[in-house]
Amino acid sequence: MVTMMESTTLAILQEFRVNVEHVRDSPFLVLVKPFQVRPVFSFGEAGSSAGMFRDSRGLAVSARDEIAVTDFVNNTVQIFNKNGNFIRSFGRQGNNQGEFNHPHGIAMDKNNNIFVVDNGNSRIQIFSSEGDYQGNLDSQFSDPCGLSEDSDGNVIVADSMNQQIKIFSPEGKFLMKIGGQDSLKYPIHCVECDKKFIVSDMNGHCIVVFDREGNFQYRFGKLGSGEGEFINPRYLSVTKSGFLLVCDSGNHRIQVFEPSGQFVGKFGTKGSELGEFSTP
């Protein structure tokens, strides 16, 4: 004979969900805490000396956990270890090889080569992990901004003024372009996620999604400050568990989504303390 309490318990044990997804045939019910992010540490301060920034823009992490940061005003790339300690830097203002005119986005490949958007010079420069100049991507750009690498090692460039995403092989050969004025207003960054290309359209105040062939799939977000709304979204990142992080720069926060566009959570407010942002 089953009592009412036992019957209730048995009914509860029929279902098990993680991140809202039902796990079939599990006899357990587990309580999962809501989305939370805790700030850990920060590094850097205003200035032009080693380890200091005047306008930090792009950030990339290598396979050996070195952190590379572009400084838009100081015209340098600085390298830090995973604890935020300065290791080395390279670059200076100019238009010769290895020089920058407002470096923007940055990415590292599996061989620790460093790709840098030299925004003011309308080019992408390639460096070794030690900062030695290797070459340029052979293409024409107009106000290029963000850089990333896809699962095949290809380099993805946001060619912002041309309203396109351009993709190159690891050797720098042009492969394809995505977007155009019909689908993008001013793309800042593009990342690969869930076999799709996800683009932050800063002037469109939204995220635009394309398939691997470059065909438009859907967009999400609109101008505003509510959950899932944006003011000038900029750089993107994908977590190991497949969540999309969006720098919602005008709202001074980071928003988190499923690749489908479903809102998951947010963190950060305007300010200069740990866990606060000023136009991320």
Protein Blocks (a to p, Z undefined) as FASTA:
>chain_A
ZZfklmmmmmmmmpcceehiacehiabdcdddddddddfbdeddedjbehiafbdcbdcd
dfkopacdddfklopacdddfkopafbdcddedjbehiaehiabdcddfkopacdddfkn
opacdddfkopafbdcddddehiabdcddfkopacdddfknopacdddfkopafbdcedj
klpcbdfbdcdeehiacdddfklopacdddfkopafbdeddedjbehiaehiabddddfk
opacdddfknopaddddfkopafbdcddedjbehiaehZZ
